[in-house]
Amino acid sequence: MLEKHGIACDLLHGSDWKKAVGDRKKTLFALPALQEHILEQEDGKTRWNQVITELSRAFALCAASDEATEIRDDVALFQAIQAALNKQSSGNRKTPEQIDAAVRQLVSKAITTDGQVIDVFTAAGQLSANSAEHISPGQRPGIA
């Protein structure tokens, strides 16, 4: 995982990508320049997609580790760049890897740094403990 992270950092060498890490607004403004930086390199888009797909898979396997926690925001930025690059050429079609990456991002945000799992329904205000008791098991989403 750290090897692929290093390769991704090398592909972005010469750009100000670190300024956009962890800040959604800065990421949004930095994406066009970062895309251009990747596309200017020889076979950049193909190499970027391969490295980030491999990094995402490795990250998913050890997302709870300390090393993964340290690079979580970097990986999110790298995946955003990958999604933007792919969106340019494929319209609105999402690849299975992009869908998996989006799901992994949502799940990783549902786990706090102290390892506690957040009840996303309660956190979103969609389902309270009282209303959950009144829903029959067959009506609960994802519960048999």
PyMOL commands that set and color helices and strands:
alter all, ss='L'
color gray80, all
select helices_A, chain A and resi 2-11+17-20+24-40+44-61+66-90+96-109+120-124+129-133+137-139
alter helices_A, ss='H'
color red, helices_A
deselect
rebuild
show_as cartoon
